[in-house]
């Protein structure tokens, strides 16, 4: 769990912007809107920073990890629907949409279990 949070956190901080430059078809939406891109990058830099912090002691950050999982599933689901309906955005299903589902799936699978629930 620790390494997954660290890797995904660093990707949110550095990788999303990089992917928007390298593969804009899979990581940006048309028409390009710099204001939107700056906003979403700001949100993901903050999210990534908190994921890096949570990687130090994941068992103490279960609620935050659940937030990352569920918000990624919802965000990815909305984007998947939009990309399916808009043929010009289909590449996003293999870019940012897939990345959100991958992050949610890995973190949900590795989620620290609450010992008191047993």
C-alpha positions in Angstrom: 0.0 0.0 0.0 2.8 2.4 0.9 4.5 2.2 -2.4 1.2 2.4 -4.4 0.2 5.6 -2.6 3.7 7.0 -3.1 3.7 6.1 -6.9 0.2 7.3 -7.5 0.8 10.5 -5.5 3.9 11.3 -7.4 2.1 10.6 -10.6 -0.6 13.0 -9.6 2.0 15.7 -8.8 4.2 15.3 -11.8 2.8 12.7 -14.2 -0.6 14.2 -15.2 0.9 17.4 -16.5 3.6 15.4 -18.3 1.0 13.1 -19.9 -1.0 16.2 -21.0 2.1 17.3 -22.9 3.2 13.9 -24.3 -0.2 12.5 -25.2 -2.8 15.3 -25.2 -5.3 13.1 -27.0 -5.5 10.7 -24.0 -5.1 13.3 -21.3 -6.8 16.5 -22.4 -10.3 17.2 -23.6 -11.4 19.3 -26.6 -11.7 22.2 -26.9 -8.5 22.8 -25.0 -9.3 25.1 -22.0 -6.1 26.3 -20.2 -8.2 27.5 -17.2 -9.8 24.1 -16.8 -6.5 22.3 -17.2 -4.8 24.6 -14.6 -7.7 23.9 -12.2 -7.6 20.1 -12.5 -3.8 20.1 -12.3 -4.1 22.1 -9.0 -6.6 19.7 -7.6 -4.4 16.7 -8.5 -1.2 18.2 -7.2 -2.9 18.7 -3.8 -4.4 15.1 -3.9 -1.0 13.7 -4.9 0.7 15.6 -2.0 -1.7 14.1 0.5 -1.3 10.6 -1.0 2.5 11.0 -0.5 1.8 12.0 3.1 -0.6 9.1 3.6 2.0 6.7 2.2 4.0 7.1 5.4 1.3 5.5 7.5 -1.7 4.2 5.4 -3.5 2.6 8.3 -4.0 6.0 9.8 -5.4 7.4 6.6 -8.1 4.9 5.6 -10.8 7.5 5.2 -8.7 9.6 2.9 -7.8 6.5 0.9 -11.5 5.6 0.6 -12.1 9.1 -0.7 -9.4 8.7 -3.4 -10.9 5.3 -4.4 -14.5 6.5 -4.6 -13.8 9.9 -6.1 -11.6 8.3 -8.8 -14.3 5.8 -9.6 -17.0 8.5 -9.9 -14.7 10.9 -11.9 -13.5 8.1 -14.1 -17.1 6.8 -14.7 -18.3 10.3 -15.7 -15.4 10.8 -18.0 -15.8 7.3 -19.5 -19.5 8.1 -20.3 -18.5 11.4 -21.9 -15.7 9.8 -23.9 -18.1 7.1 -25.1 -20.7 9.6 -26.2 -18.3 12.0 -27.8 -16.3 10.2 -30.5 -13.6 12.9 -30.5 -12.7 12.0 -26.9 -12.4 8.2 -27.3 -8.6 8.2 -26.7 -9.3 9.3 -23.1 -10.8 5.9 -22.4 -7.2 4.6 -22.7 -5.5 7.6 -21.0 -6.9 9.5 -18.0 -10.0 7.3 -17.6 -8.0 4.1 -17.5 -5.5 5.7 -15.1 -8.3 6.7 -12.6 -9.8 3.2 -12.7 -6.4 1.6 -12.2 -5.6 3.8 -9.3 -9.0 3.2 -7.7 -8.7 -0.6 -8.2 -5.2 -0.9 -6.8 -5.9 1.2 -3.8 -9.2 -0.5 -3.0 -7.5 -3.9 -3.3 -4.6 -2.9 -1.0 -6.8 -0.9 1.4 -5.7 -1.4 5.0 -8.3 -3.4 6.9 -9.7 -2.1 10.2 -8.6 -4.6 12.8 -11.4 -3.7 15.2 -14.0 -4.8 12.6 -13.0 -8.4 13.0 
